Amino acid sequence: MVSRLIPVIAAVAESGAGVLLIEQFATVALGLARRAHIMEGGRIRFSGLASELRDNPARLRSAYLLRGSKTLIPNDDGIPPRSSSS
């Protein structure tokens, strides 16, 4: 079913309309998106260009592996930024 929707979603986005796509399979969403946001526990853990996640699998993987953690997604150097509460 998802594979049939991808061309439709792409066509809508290319027409200039904004599309909010909530998808559990990151590869599908990142293939269509210009920007990406990763939420966990109601908080945004990453917000930026979709290409940043496509081109950096470690960053994408960290978003899933940190589920339930207060740690934020690592910077490009691989070191998690300090949370303001620590």
Secondary structure, DSSP 8 states (H G I E B T S, - for coil): -HHHHHHHHHHHHHTT-------S-HHHHHHH-SEEEEEETTEEEEEEEHHHHHT-HHHHHHHHHTTT-S-----TTS-----TT-
